[in-house]
Amino acid sequence: MPAKPSLVPPAERITGDLSEGADFISSIVAGLLIGLLLDAWLGIRPIMTVVWLLAGIGVGFWRLWRRSAELEDDAAGRGYGA
């Protein structure tokens, strides 16, 4: 009996080639929003915004680096590349 097709498409078909860029930008935006909310709540104006913005940038680059390593491993496993 053949496998039943899934009604939910794979993530690659939903996001296309924008997933890595969207991950990067969303990490930065999330860090910025958390920092702004904490600054407003604690009343210590730029400190938390700067800290959380830098954390968001760091997480964004880390996720890009991890995804790049996955793509390299996948390409090496298929015999592509130099």
N, CA, C and O atoms as a printed pandas DataFrame, in Angstrom:
     atom_number atom_name residue_name chain_id  residue_number  x_coord  y_coord  z_coord
0              1         N          MET        A               1    0.847   -1.171    0.000
1              2        CA          MET        A               1    0.000    0.000    0.000
2              3         C          MET        A               1    0.900    1.244    0.000
3              4         O          MET        A               1    1.784    1.351    0.849
4              5         N          PRO        A               2    0.694    2.191   -0.937
5              6        CA          PRO        A               2    1.533    3.392   -0.998
6              7         C          PRO        A               2    1.286    4.297    0.203
7              8         O          PRO        A               2    0.222    4.285    0.823
8              9         N          ALA        A               3    2.321    5.084    0.501
9             10        CA          ALA        A               3    2.219    6.014    1.631
10            11         C          ALA        A               3    1.189    7.093    1.334
11            12         O          ALA        A               3    1.072    7.581    0.210
12            13         N          LYS        A               4    0.462    7.442    2.356
13            14        CA          LYS        A               4   -0.562    8.479    2.224
14            15         C          LYS        A               4    0.115    9.848    2.154
15            16         O          LYS        A               4    0.943   10.166    3.008
16            17         N          PRO        A               5   -0.224   10.664    1.151
17            18        CA          PRO        A               5    0.409   11.978    1.051
18            19         C          PRO        A               5   -0.025   12.878    2.214
19            20         O          PRO        A               5   -1.170   12.850    2.666
20            21         N          SER        A               6    0.926   13.664    2.667
21            22        CA          SER        A               6    0.654   14.580    3.769
22            23         C          SER        A               6   -0.062   15.828    3.253
23            24         O          SER        A               6    0.217   16.305    2.153
24            25         N          LEU        A               7   -0.976   16.343    4.053
25            26        CA          LEU        A               7   -1.672   17.576    3.696
26            27         C          LEU        A               7   -0.838   18.812    4.005
27            28         O          LEU        A               7   -1.116   19.897    3.493
28            29         N          VAL        A               8    0.187   18.647    4.843
29            30        CA          VAL        A               8    1.053   19.766    5.207
30            31         C          VAL        A               8    2.302   19.700    4.347
31            32         O          VAL        A               8    3.019   18.701    4.388
32            33         N          PRO        A               9    2.584   20.750    3.558
33            34        CA          PRO        A               9    3.773   20.725    2.719
34            35         C          PRO        A               9    5.039   20.858    3.567
35            36         O          PRO        A               9    4.985   21.383    4.679
36            37         N          PRO        A              10    6.167   20.390    3.057
37            38        CA          PRO        A              10    7.426   20.553    3.791
38            39         C          PRO        A              10    7.759   22.018    3.988
39            40         O          PRO        A              10    7.314   22.877    3.228
40            41         N          ALA        A              11    8.547   22.295    5.018
41            42        CA          ALA        A              11    8.887   23.684    5.348
42            43         C          ALA        A              11    9.590   24.384    4.197
43            44         O          ALA        A              11    9.404   25.585    4.007
44            45         N          GLU        A              12   10.397   23.658    3.421
45            46        CA          GLU        A              12   11.119   24.272    2.313
46            47         C          GLU        A              12   10.165   24.835    1.259
47            48         O          GLU        A              12   10.451   25.861    0.642
48            49         N          ARG        A              13    9.046   24.170    1.060
49            50        CA          ARG        A              13    8.079   24.660    0.072
50            51         C          ARG        A              13    7.329   25.872    0.583
51            52         O          ARG        A              13    6.874   26.694   -0.212
52            53         N          ILE        A              14    7.192   26.000    1.891
53            54        CA          ILE        A              14    6.474   27.144    2.449
54            55         C          ILE        A              14    7.357   28.383    2.445
55            56         O          ILE        A              14    6.929   29.450    2.004
56            57         N          THR        A              15    8.586   28.250    2.933
57            58        CA          THR        A              15    9.456   29.410    3.092
58            59         C          THR        A              15   10.320   29.688    1.883
59            60         O          THR        A              15   10.763   30.821    1.696
60            61         N          GLY        A              16   10.572   28.686    1.052
61            62        CA          GLY        A              16   11.420   28.888   -0.105
62            63         C          GLY        A              16   12.841   29.213    0.300
63            64         O          GLY        A              16   13.366   28.634    1.251
64            65         N          ASP        A              17   13.460   30.124   -0.402
65            66        CA          ASP        A              17   14.842   30.506   -0.120
66            67         C          ASP        A              17   14.939   31.615    0.916
67            68         O          ASP        A              17   16.041   32.083    1.205
68            69         N          LEU        A              18   13.839   32.043    1.474
69            70        CA          LEU        A              18   13.855   33.146    2.424
70            71         C          LEU        A              18   14.033   32.690    3.862
71            72         O          LEU        A              18   14.124   33.532    4.755
72            73         N          SER        A              19   14.086   31.402    4.116
73            74        CA          SER        A              19   14.083   30.940    5.495
74            75         C          SER        A              19   15.325   31.374    6.268
75            76         O          SER        A              19   15.207   31.767    7.429
76            77         N          GLU        A              20   16.504   31.317    5.664
77            78        CA          GLU        A              20   17.712   31.714    6.380
78            79         C          GLU        A              20   17.717   33.213    6.668
79            80         O          GLU        A              20   18.061   33.638    7.771
80            81         N          GLY        A              21   17.342   33.998    5.688
81            82        CA          GLY        A              21   17.277   35.439    5.899
82            83         C          GLY        A              21   16.200   35.820    6.888
83            84         O          GLY        A              21   16.382   36.728    7.699
84            85         N          ALA        A              22   15.079   35.127    6.822
85            86        CA          ALA        A              22   13.999   35.405    7.767
86            87         C          ALA        A              22   14.403   35.017    9.177
87            88         O          ALA        A              22   14.050   35.715   10.128
88            89         N          ASP        A              23   15.138   33.918    9.338
89            90        CA          ASP        A              23   15.652   33.537   10.651
90            91         C          ASP        A              23   16.571   34.613   11.203
91            92         O          ASP        A              23   16.470   34.990   12.371
92            93         N          PHE        A              24   17.461   35.100   10.364
93            94        CA          PHE        A              24   18.415   36.120   10.789
94            95         C          PHE        A              24   17.702   37.399   11.230
95            96         O          PHE        A              24   17.966   37.926   12.311
96            97         N          ILE        A              25   16.802   37.889   10.388
97            98        CA          ILE        A              25   16.094   39.132   10.689
98            99         C          ILE        A              25   15.181   38.965   11.901
99           100         O          ILE        A              25   15.101   39.861   12.742
100          101         N          SER        A              26   14.491   37.826   11.999
101          102        CA          SER        A              26   13.577   37.636   13.128
102          103         C          SER        A              26   14.336   37.546   14.452
103          104         O          SER        A              26   13.820   37.977   15.483
104          105         N          SER        A              27   15.543   36.999   14.441
105          106        CA          SER        A              27   16.351   36.961   15.658
106          107         C          SER        A              27   16.717   38.374   16.110
107          108         O          SER        A              27   16.660   38.690   17.299
108          109         N          ILE        A              28   17.089   39.211   15.160
109          110        CA          ILE        A              28   17.448   40.591   15.487
110          111         C          ILE        A              28   16.230   41.363   15.984
111          112         O          ILE        A              28   16.310   42.078   16.983
112          113         N          VAL        A              29   15.109   41.222   15.291
113          114        CA          VAL        A              29   13.889   41.934   15.688
114          115         C          VAL        A              29   13.409   41.468   17.064
115          116         O          VAL        A              29   12.983   42.278   17.888
116          117         N          ALA        A              30   13.481   40.163   17.302
117          118        CA          ALA        A              30   13.060   39.646   18.611
118          119         C          ALA        A              30   13.941   40.202   19.718
119          120         O          ALA        A              30   13.435   40.613   20.762
120          121         N          GLY        A              31   15.251   40.220   19.504
121          122        CA          GLY        A              31   16.153   40.791   20.502
122          123         C          GLY        A              31   15.875   42.265   20.740
123          124         O          GLY        A              31   15.891   42.723   21.882
124          125         N          LEU        A              32   15.623   43.007   19.679
125          126        CA          LEU        A              32   15.322   44.429   19.806
126          127         C          LEU        A              32   14.031   44.660   20.592
127          128         O          LEU        A              32   13.984   45.512   21.480
128          129         N          LEU        A              33   12.988   43.902   20.265
129          130        CA          LEU        A              33   11.709   44.079   20.962
130          131         C          LEU        A              33   11.798   43.692   22.432
131          132         O          LEU        A              33   11.235   44.373   23.290
132          133         N          ILE        A              34   12.500   42.605   22.725
133          134        CA          ILE        A              34   12.671   42.219   24.131
134          135         C          ILE        A              34   13.428   43.307   24.883
135          136         O          ILE        A              34   13.053   43.665   26.000
136          137         N          GLY        A              35   14.487   43.834   24.283
137          138        CA          GLY        A              35   15.250   44.905   24.921
138          139         C          GLY        A              35   14.430   46.161   25.146
139          140         O          GLY        A              35   14.516   46.773   26.211
140          141         N          LEU        A              36   13.640   46.551   24.165
141          142        CA          LEU        A              36   12.805   47.745   24.326
142          143         C          LEU        A              36   11.753   47.550   25.418
143          144         O          LEU        A              36   11.497   48.455   26.212
144          145         N          LEU        A              37   11.147   46.363   25.450
145          146        CA          LEU        A              37   10.149   46.099   26.492
146          147         C          LEU        A              37   10.771   46.081   27.882
147          148         O          LEU        A              37   10.195   46.621   28.827
148          149         N          LEU        A              38   11.930   45.471   28.011
149          150        CA          LEU        A              38   12.603   45.456   29.314
150          151         C          LEU        A              38   13.045   46.851   29.736
151          152         O          LEU        A              38   12.949   47.198   30.913
152          153         N          ASP        A              39   13.525   47.649   28.799
153          154        CA          ASP        A              39   13.902   49.030   29.123
154          155         C          ASP        A              39   12.700   49.842   29.594
155          156         O          ASP        A              39   12.805   50.609   30.550
156          157         N          ALA        A              40   11.562   49.676   28.927
157          158        CA          ALA        A              40   10.360   50.401   29.334
158          159         C          ALA        A              40    9.867   49.924   30.702
159          160         O          ALA        A              40    9.406   50.724   31.517
160          161         N          TRP        A              41    9.966   48.616   30.947
161          162        CA          TRP        A              41    9.476   48.056   32.208
162          163         C          TRP        A              41   10.400   48.401   33.370
163          164         O          TRP        A              41    9.927   48.727   34.459
164          165         N          LEU        A              42   11.727   48.330   33.148
165          166        CA          LEU        A              42   12.693   48.584   34.213
166          167         C          LEU        A              42   13.108   50.044   34.313
167          168         O          LEU        A              42   13.637   50.461   35.344
168          169         N          GLY        A              43   12.886   50.817   33.282
169          170        CA          GLY        A              43   13.222   52.235   33.287
170          171         C          GLY        A              43   14.716   52.512   33.153
171          172         O          GLY        A              43   15.187   53.549   33.619
172          173         N          ILE        A              44   15.463   51.621   32.533
173          174        CA          ILE        A              44   16.901   51.821   32.334
174          175         C          ILE        A              44   17.169   51.918   30.831
175          176         O          ILE        A              44   17.638   50.960   30.217
176          177         N          ARG        A              45   16.887   53.014   30.276
177          178        CA          ARG        A              45   16.708   53.274   28.858
178          179         C          ARG        A              45   17.530   52.453   27.870
179          180         O          ARG        A              45   16.967   51.510   27.315
180          181         N          PRO        A              46   18.786   52.715   27.601
181          182        CA          PRO        A              46   19.377   52.008   26.451
182          183         C          PRO        A              46   20.064   50.683   26.787
183          184         O          PRO        A              46   20.460   49.954   25.877
184          185         N          ILE        A              47   20.212   50.360   28.055
185          186        CA          ILE        A              47   21.057   49.223   28.424
186          187         C          ILE        A              47   20.508   47.904   27.888
187          188         O          ILE        A              47   21.207   47.185   27.174
188          189         N          MET        A              48   19.281   47.589   28.224
189          190        CA          MET        A              48   18.718   46.303   27.808
190          191         C          MET        A              48   18.509   46.222   26.297
191          192         O          MET        A              48   18.626   45.146   25.711
192          193         N          THR        A              49   18.204   47.347   25.673
193          194        CA          THR        A              49   18.037   47.346   24.223
194          195         C          THR        A              49   19.342   46.951   23.543
195          196         O          THR        A              49   19.346   46.133   22.623
196          197         N          VAL        A              50   20.441   47.531   23.994
197          198        CA          VAL        A              50   21.740   47.222   23.400
198          199         C          VAL        A              50   22.122   45.765   23.668
199          200         O          VAL        A              50   22.579   45.063   22.766
200          201         N          VAL        A              51   21.934   45.319   24.903
201          202        CA          VAL        A              51   22.304   43.945   25.261
202          203         C          VAL        A              51   21.498   42.938   24.450
203          204         O          VAL        A              51   22.068   42.014   23.870
204          205         N          TRP        A              52   20.185   43.105   24.404
205          206        CA          TRP        A              52   19.337   42.137   23.703
206          207         C          TRP        A              52   19.469   42.252   22.192
207          208         O          TRP        A              52   19.313   41.256   21.486
208          209         N          LEU        A              53   19.752   43.445   21.683
209          210        CA          LEU        A              53   19.998   43.582   20.248
210          211         C          LEU        A              53   21.267   42.831   19.861
211          212         O          LEU        A              53   21.285   42.126   18.852
212          213         N          LEU        A              54   22.323   42.975   20.651
213          214        CA          LEU        A              54   23.553   42.232   20.381
214          215         C          LEU        A              54   23.327   40.725   20.513
215          216         O          LEU        A              54   23.883   39.944   19.740
216          217         N          ALA        A              55   22.519   40.317   21.484
217          218        CA          ALA        A              55   22.195   38.892   21.628
218          219         C          ALA        A              55   21.431   38.395   20.404
219          220         O          ALA        A              55   21.699   37.296   19.917
220          221         N          GLY        A              56   20.493   39.178   19.905
221          222        CA          GLY        A              56   19.743   38.798   18.711
222          223         C          GLY        A              56   20.632   38.681   17.486
223          224         O          GLY        A              56   20.461   37.770   16.676
224          225         N          ILE        A              57   21.577   39.596   17.346
225          226        CA          ILE        A              57   22.517   39.532   16.232
226          227         C          ILE        A              57   23.381   38.280   16.355
227          228         O          ILE        A              57   23.620   37.580   15.371
228          229         N          GLY        A              58   23.844   38.007   17.570
229          230        CA          GLY        A              58   24.657   36.805   17.792
230          231         C          GLY        A              58   23.902   35.532   17.479
231          232         O          GLY        A              58   24.443   34.635   16.833
232          233         N          VAL        A              59   22.666   35.439   17.922
233          234        CA          VAL        A              59   21.846   34.258   17.647
234          235         C          VAL        A              59   21.574   34.137   16.155
235          236         O          VAL        A              59   21.583   33.033   15.609
236          237         N          GLY        A              60   21.332   35.257   15.495
237          238        CA          GLY        A              60   21.096   35.231   14.051
238          239         C          GLY        A              60   22.290   34.696   13.285
239          240         O          GLY        A              60   22.135   33.858   12.397
240          241         N          PHE        A              61   23.495   35.180   13.627
241          242        CA          PHE        A              61   24.703   34.681   12.961
242          243         C          PHE        A              61   24.956   33.216   13.293
243          244         O          PHE        A              61   25.380   32.449   12.429
244          245         N          TRP        A              62   24.700   32.819   14.545
245          246        CA          TRP        A              62   24.894   31.429   14.932
246          247         C          TRP        A              62   23.980   30.510   14.128
247          248         O          TRP        A              62   24.408   29.450   13.669
248          249         N          ARG        A              63   22.721   30.916   13.957
249          250        CA          ARG        A              63   21.778   30.094   13.182
250          251         C          ARG        A              63   22.185   30.018   11.714
251          252         O          ARG        A              63   22.050   28.964   11.092
252          253         N          LEU        A              64   22.686   31.134   11.146
253          254        CA          LEU        A              64   23.174   31.110    9.767
254          255         C          LEU        A              64   24.381   30.183    9.631
255          256         O          LEU        A              64   24.486   29.434    8.660
256          257         N          TRP        A              65   25.276   30.234   10.589
257          258        CA          TRP        A              65   26.468   29.398   10.558
258          259         C          TRP        A              65   26.094   27.917   10.647
259          260         O          TRP        A              65   26.635   27.081    9.922
260          261         N          ARG        A              66   25.158   27.610   11.548
261          262        CA          ARG        A              66   24.714   26.226   11.708
262          263         C          ARG        A              66   24.035   25.719   10.429
263          264         O          ARG        A              66   24.276   24.588   10.007
264          265         N          ARG        A              67   23.197   26.544    9.818
265          266        CA          ARG        A              67   22.522   26.146    8.578
266          267         C          ARG        A              67   23.523   25.971    7.437
267          268         O          ARG        A              67   23.383   25.063    6.617
268          269         N          SER        A              68   24.529   26.841    7.386
269          270        CA          SER        A              68   25.559   26.729    6.373
270          271         C          SER        A              68   26.330   25.419    6.529
271          272         O          SER        A              68   26.647   24.770    5.533
272          273         N          ALA        A              69   26.635   25.024    7.761
273          274        CA          ALA        A              69   27.326   23.758    8.008
274          275         C          ALA        A              69   26.458   22.576    7.579
275          276         O          ALA        A              69   26.970   21.595    7.039
276          277         N          GLU        A              70   25.149   22.665    7.816
277          278        CA          GLU        A              70   24.242   21.596    7.377
278          279         C          GLU        A              70   24.245   21.474    5.859
279          280         O          GLU        A              70   24.261   20.364    5.329
280          281         N          LEU        A              71   24.229   22.595    5.161
281          282        CA          LEU        A              71   24.237   22.574    3.700
282          283         C          LEU        A              71   25.553   22.021    3.166
283          284         O          LEU        A              71   25.562   21.283    2.181
284          285         N          GLU        A              72   26.677   22.375    3.817
285          286        CA          GLU        A              72   27.970   21.842    3.396
286          287         C          GLU        A              72   28.035   20.340    3.596
287          288         O          GLU        A              72   28.527   19.620    2.728
288          289         N          ASP        A              73   27.540   19.856    4.739
289          290        CA          ASP        A              73   27.532   18.420    5.006
290          291         C          ASP        A              73   26.652   17.688    3.993
291          292         O          ASP        A              73   27.000   16.607    3.519
292          293         N          ASP        A              74   25.518   18.287    3.672
293          294        CA          ASP        A              74   24.608   17.672    2.699
294          295         C          ASP        A              74   25.263   17.597    1.318
295          296         O          ASP        A              74   25.164   16.582    0.629
296          297         N          ALA        A              75   25.931   18.681    0.925
297          298        CA          ALA        A              75   26.600   18.698   -0.378
298          299         C          ALA        A              75   27.767   17.724   -0.411
299          300         O          ALA        A              75   28.000   17.086   -1.438
300          301         N          ALA        A              76   28.505   17.594    0.682
301          302        CA          ALA        A              76   29.630   16.667    0.738
302          303         C          ALA        A              76   29.125   15.231    0.673
303          304         O          ALA        A              76   29.769   14.371    0.072
304          305         N          GLY        A              77   27.984   14.971    1.286
305          306        CA          GLY        A              77   27.422   13.632    1.255
306          307         C          GLY        A              77   26.924   13.223   -0.115
307          308         O          GLY        A              77   26.875   12.034   -0.430
308          309         N          ARG        A              78   26.559   14.180   -0.917
309          310        CA          ARG        A              78   26.068   13.887   -2.264
310          311         C          ARG        A              78   27.177   13.886   -3.310
311          312         O          ARG        A              78   26.948   13.531   -4.466
312          313         N          GLY        A              79   28.383   14.286   -2.899
313          314        CA          GLY        A              79   29.511   14.287   -3.839
314          315         C          GLY        A              79   29.626   15.559   -4.651
315          316         O          GLY        A              79   30.314   15.568   -5.672
316          317         N          TYR        A              80   28.977   16.630   -4.234
317          318        CA          TYR        A              80   29.106   17.897   -4.947
318          319         C          TYR        A              80   30.270   18.686   -4.381
319          320         O          TYR        A              80   30.767   18.390   -3.295
320          321         N          GLY        A              81   30.690   19.670   -5.111
321          322        CA          GLY        A              81   31.736   20.562   -4.627
322          323         C          GLY        A              81   33.128   20.090   -5.039
323          324         O          GLY        A              81   33.298   19.101   -5.752
324          325         N          ALA        A              82   34.107   20.840   -4.559
325          326        CA          ALA        A              82   35.484   20.548   -4.945
326          327         C          ALA        A              82   36.093   19.457   -4.118
327          328         O          ALA        A              82   37.252   19.098   -4.326
